[in-house]
Structure formats: C-alpha cells, structure tokens
Amino acid sequence: MYKIELLAEFHRCKKFTCGIESVDSYLKQQAGQEIKAHVATTFILRAKEDYKVMGCYTLSSIAVDVGELPENLGEEFSQNSLLPATLLSRLAIHTCHQGKNLRELLIVDALWRSIQASQEVASIAVVVEPTDEMASSFYRYYGFTQFFHHKCKLFLPMATAIRLFVN
C-alpha cells in the first residue's frame, strides 16, 4: 500500500505541502542537494503505485553534550564530552493525508533506520526539535524526553528505541 524510500529525482514533490513552509521548501529545493553532499538523508512516503510524495522525514548526525543527558546515559563520560546522536527532523505529512496515522509509519521507519545505522555508526540517541506542542506530544508518546536545558529539544535513547521493536 505504501512505500518509504530515499528521496530521488523521480519523486513528485513539487506540490508537497504540509502546512509548514520551511519543510515544504526544504523538500522541494534543498533535500536533494543535502543527500548528494552527504549532509542529510530525506526519506519519503508514497503510495506503491505512485511517485507523489505523501510524507517525509530527514535523518542526519548531531553531537549531544553529555551534560544535557540524564546521568544514566552519560555517566561514564566526562562532563565536557560530545556524544554522537541521530537527528530526526522535518517529519511531515501532506495536508491531504493528515489524520490518517501516516506520521506513525514515518516515525517507526525513522526509528528503525536509526537503530540499523547505529549498528554501523555509533549513536547514543535519536534527537528531535519539535516545532510546536502538538509535535512535542507526538514524540513524547513514543518515549522521547526533554533535554535538561533545552525545552524545545527531545531525545530517545537508542537503547529505548531498540526496546520498542523487541517488545
């Protein structure tokens, strides 16, 4: 029914609109360039029989200050350490498809890809920066918690993400 895959030139995203202009323009103008430059990867959701983009999300690397994490996550590192993490950003659904639980497909796929990547390239957590309280609630539902000093930044320890798939 649906397919989630790396954004490619043949995907039809010119008419994508999710209600957040910065996400819309990123997908249409910048995402492909960042894939080619190895800065970030954007994955799209589409119907299996069509290349029109129904949703998207982006994964990239980020460094997390160990002082921002709970002690149990960073206790063996010095307070000045930066730890590798995966940044999940621009998770969005086209306005025509909102309310159909497609965001759930994207978050599950993003977490699974993050787990798989962490087997090859270390990552202590998945980090998100929700744009509003509704987005924050969505991520909190999946177990994301707030950084100590950043109200607008949430994280999910990789070990917790793995448990979501094992249980």
N, C-alpha and C positions, 0 to 999 in steps of 0.2 A: 504494500500500500504506500509506504513512504521509504525514502532513501536519504541517508545523511552521508555527505561526501565532501571532500576538499573542494573549495571554490575553484572553478575553471572558467576559461573564456567563453565556453559554450553555454554556461548557465545564464538564464534570463533574469537579470536583477535590475534592469533599468527602471522598472515600475514598482520596485520594492518600496513599501512604506510601512513603518511600524509605529509611527506617531512620535518618534524621536529623531529629529532632523540630523543630529550628529551621527547616529547609527546608519540612517539611510544614506547619507553622503559618503560615509566611510566604506560601506559595502559597494557602492557604485563607483567610487573614484580611487580609493586607497588600498583596499584589502588585497587586490591582485598584486599591486606593487610590493606590499609587505611580504606576501608569500614568496615572490621572486627574490627579494632581498634577504630572506630567511630571518625576518624580524618577528613575524607572527603568522599563524595559520588560521584561516577562516573556513569554517565548515558550514555547509548549507543543508537545509531540509527541503526536499522536493517530493512531489508525487512520483512514483516509479515510472509513470508513462509520460511525464512532462519535465522540462528543464527550468520551469518557472520557480524562482526562489520563494518558499513559503516561510522560511525562518533561517536564522544564522546564529553563530557564536564564534568567538575568536579565542585562541589559546596562544600564550607566549610565556616567556620566562620572566621572573621577577626575583629580586633579592629581598628577604624579610629580615628585619632587625630582630635578633633573638630576644632583646629586651621588651619587645611588643607581644611576645608569646607567653602563654602560661608556663610556669616553671617545669611542669612535667614534660613539655615538648622540647625545651631548650636547656634543661638543667646541666647537661654535660658540656655545654659550650660557654665560652666567656661572654660577658655582657656586651662586648663590642662586636660580636660575630654577626656576619650576614649569612643567612642560610638560603639555599635555593628553593624556590616555590614555583608553582604554575599559576599564571594569571588567567582567569576566565573573564572575558569581557564581551560586551555587545551582544548578549544573548537576547534575541528579539524574534517576534513572530509578526508576519504581515498582518495588517489590520483586518483583512478579510478572513483570517484564520484564527484570530484571537478568541479565547474562550473555549477552545476545542482540546485542551490539555496537551497541546503540542510543545509548550515550554518544557513539560516534564520529559518528553522524548529527548529534547536537546540537552537538558541538564544531566540526564542519565548517560547520554552519549559522551558528553564533555567529561564527566567524572570517569567513565570507563577509559577514554583515551588518555586522560591524565594519569590514571593508575598504570596503564600499559607503558606509557612513556617513562614513568618513574622507575620502571624495572631496568631501563637502559641509561637514563639520565636522572640522577637523584632529584627529588623534590619532596620537601617536608610537608607541604600543604597545597591546597587549591585556594587562591585568593580571589575575592570579588570586591568590586566597589559599586554597590547598588546606587541607582540614580534617584530613588525615592523610597518611601516607607513600604509601598506595596512590593517593590522588588526586594527590599530587605526582608520582608516577611516570607517571601517565596524561598529565599536562600536559607533563612533560619529554619524553615520547615524541614529542610534536608540536613540540618545539623550544623550549619555554619554559625560561628560565634564571632563576636566583635573583638577586634584588636584592643589592647589596653588603652592606647592613647589616640585611636582613630575611630570616631563614631561612624564614619561613612565607609569603613573597610571591614570586611568579614573574611574569615578563613575556615577551612575544613581540613583538619589534619589528614594526611594521606592514609594513615592507619585507620581512621574513621571511615574514609571513603571506601577503603578496601572491605571493611566490615559490612557496609551497605550492600555489597554484592555477594558476600559469603553467607549472610543470614537469610 
